């Protein structure tokens, strides 16, 4: 008579649960090792992040791309540490990356350090424009050396870069140039855009976009 064989369900013995628990423990240990040098609370992290911004600003002014990108990676690791190693460091206003940026933003009207978010006004091509400068956690900042920024019209009844009173500049891949502060950089980018893309001709802002 042929014997009937049975395969035991590993979960009957709790093997699956043990494997999941072991995987969790191993993952946590790996995260602790990776982030051991970084603080785990926002109060402790803020001075560290401010120091990263200062060093990042110095690296940008020196035109040191390698150090600049390394410091951005360090800032992302800091936010990950605060988020227990989970993604979503920019998932909402209370996410670690968003909080770090918000708590270190430059005073309104003051040109920020490189890596610090801020809003300020410059004059370029006969226009007064407001610049909103991205910080270390801006889109693509781990790959593009220059910070993204957006430009807003100040005088809505005067010519501007677009018919909407708004223009963004993102993903600029030019090599870092030593000595450029955020305001000078923004001015040069806008000037080049007007000369090359707009052929020196600014555009009237359409009435439907004008602020009253």
C-alpha positions in Angstrom: 0.0 0.0 0.0 1.4 3.4 -1.0 2.0 5.8 1.8 0.5 9.2 1.5 2.9 12.0 2.2 2.1 15.3 3.7 4.1 18.6 3.5 4.0 20.5 6.7 3.0 24.1 6.6 5.9 26.1 7.9 3.5 28.7 9.4 2.1 26.0 11.6 5.4 26.1 13.6 5.6 29.9 13.5 8.4 29.9 11.0 7.0 32.7 8.9 6.5 34.9 11.9 10.1 34.2 13.0 11.4 35.1 9.6 9.5 38.4 9.5 10.6 39.3 13.0 14.3 38.5 12.1 14.0 40.5 8.9 12.7 43.5 10.9 15.4 43.2 13.5 18.1 43.0 10.8 16.7 46.0 9.0 16.5 48.0 12.2 20.1 47.1 13.0 21.3 48.1 9.5 19.5 51.5 9.9 21.0 52.1 13.3 24.4 51.4 11.9 23.9 53.7 8.9 22.5 56.5 10.9 24.4 56.1 14.2 26.2 59.4 13.8 22.9 61.3 13.2 20.5 62.7 15.8 17.1 61.1 16.2 15.0 64.1 17.3 14.0 67.3 15.6 15.5 69.5 18.4 18.8 67.7 18.0 18.7 67.6 14.2 18.1 71.4 13.6 21.6 72.5 14.6 23.1 69.7 12.5 20.9 70.7 9.5 21.9 74.4 9.9 25.6 73.3 9.9 25.0 71.3 6.7 23.5 74.4 5.1 26.5 76.5 6.0 28.9 73.9 4.7 26.8 73.4 1.6 26.8 77.2 0.9 30.6 77.3 1.2 30.9 74.3 -1.2 28.6 76.0 -3.7 30.6 79.3 -3.5 33.8 77.3 -4.1 32.3 75.5 -7.1 32.9 72.1 -5.4 30.2 69.8 -7.0 31.3 66.7 -5.2 31.2 68.1 -1.8 27.9 69.9 -2.6 26.2 66.6 -3.6 27.7 64.8 -0.6 26.2 67.3 1.8 22.8 67.0 0.2 23.0 63.2 0.7 23.9 63.8 4.3 20.8 66.1 4.7 18.6 63.4 3.2 20.1 60.8 5.5 19.3 63.1 8.4 15.6 63.4 7.3 15.5 59.6 6.9 16.9 59.1 10.4 14.1 61.3 11.7 11.6 59.3 9.7 12.8 56.0 11.1 14.4 55.0 7.8 11.1 55.2 6.0 10.5 57.0 2.7 8.2 60.0 2.6 10.5 62.5 4.1 8.7 65.2 2.1 5.2 63.6 2.2 3.5 66.5 4.0 4.1 69.6 6.2 4.9 67.5 9.2 7.3 65.2 7.3 11.0 65.6 8.5 12.3 67.2 5.3 9.5 69.7 5.1 10.0 70.6 8.8 13.7 71.0 8.5 13.2 73.4 5.6 10.4 75.3 7.2 12.3 75.8 10.5 15.4 77.1 8.8 13.9 79.3 6.0 15.6 82.6 5.4 13.8 85.8 6.6 11.5 87.2 4.0 13.4 89.5 1.6 16.8 88.2 2.6 18.9 86.3 0.1 19.2 82.7 1.5 22.3 80.7 1.8 22.7 78.0 -0.9 20.6 75.1 0.3 18.3 77.3 2.4 14.8 78.1 1.1 13.9 81.8 0.8 12.1 84.5 -1.0 13.6 87.8 -2.2 13.3 90.5 -4.8 15.9 91.4 -7.5 16.0 93.7 -10.5 16.9 92.2 -13.8 16.2 93.2 -17.4 14.4 96.3 -16.1 12.0 94.1 -14.1 11.5 93.8 -10.3 10.8 90.1 -9.7 10.4 87.9 -6.7 12.6 84.8 -6.5 11.5 81.7 -4.5 14.6 79.7 -4.1 14.5 75.9 -3.4 16.6 74.4 -0.7 18.5 71.1 -0.2 15.3 69.1 -0.5 14.2 70.6 -3.8 13.2 68.4 -6.7 16.2 66.7 -8.3 18.6 68.4 -5.9 20.5 65.1 -5.4 21.4 65.1 -9.1 21.4 68.7 -10.4 24.1 70.9 -8.9 22.2 74.1 -9.1 19.1 74.9 -7.0 15.7 75.2 -8.7 13.9 78.6 -8.4 10.7 80.2 -9.5 10.2 83.8 -10.6 7.1 85.8 -9.8 6.0 89.2 -11.2 6.1 92.1 -8.8 4.5 94.7 -11.1 1.7 92.9 -12.9 1.0 95.7 -15.3 4.5 95.6 -16.7 6.2 93.2 -19.1 7.5 89.9 -17.7 9.0 86.6 -18.6 5.6 85.0 -19.4 2.0 85.9 -19.9 1.1 84.4 -16.5 3.4 86.3 -14.3 5.2 83.2 -13.3 8.2 81.2 -14.6 10.2 78.3 -13.0 13.7 77.2 -13.7 14.4 73.6 -12.8 17.1 71.0 -13.4 19.8 73.4 -14.6 22.8 71.1 -15.4 25.5 73.7 -16.0 28.8 73.2 -14.1 29.1 75.1 -10.8 30.8 78.5 -11.1 32.7 79.7 -8.0 31.5 82.9 -6.3 27.9 83.0 -7.4 25.4 83.7 -4.7 21.7 82.7 -5.2 20.6 86.3 -6.2 23.5 86.7 -8.7 22.8 83.2 -10.1 19.1 83.9 -10.5 19.8 87.2 -12.2 22.2 85.6 -14.7 19.8 82.8 -15.5 16.9 85.2 -16.1 19.1 87.5 -18.2 20.2 84.6 -20.4 16.7 83.4 -20.8 15.5 86.8 -21.9 18.3 87.2 -24.4 18.2 83.6 -25.9 14.7 82.3 -25.5 12.7 85.5 -25.6 15.0 87.3 -28.1 15.2 90.2 -25.8 11.4 90.8 -25.8 9.5 90.5 -22.5 5.8 89.6 -22.6 2.7 91.4 -21.3 0.9 89.6 -18.5 -2.6 88.6 -19.6 -5.4 90.4 -17.7 -6.8 87.2 -16.4 -3.5 86.5 -14.5 -3.0 89.9 -13.1 -3.3 90.4 -9.4 -5.6 93.1 -8.3 
